[in-house]
C-alpha cells in the first residue's frame, strides 16, 4: 500500500464517499497530532493521498514516517 519514492512515503486511499474519506482524515489528524508528526495530504471526493517525510531530518523518510504509516494502516482494519 505504501510506496517510498522521491524521499516520500506515499499511499492512496479510496472510500465509498466524501464523508467516509473525511472521517478517515479526521482520525489520521488526531493520530498525527498525538505523534507531533503531520502528513502532507490531499482529498478529492472519496480519494485521500498521503505523503510522509520528516521535515526536521531534511525532508527524507525516517522511522517516524514508517510508524505513522503503521498507525494509519490500523485505521483500515
Secondary structure, DSSP 8 states (H G I E B T S, - for coil): --EEETTEEEEEEE-SSHHHHHHHHHHHHHHHHHHT---EEEEETTEEEEEE-BGGGTSB--HHHHHHHHHHHHTT-
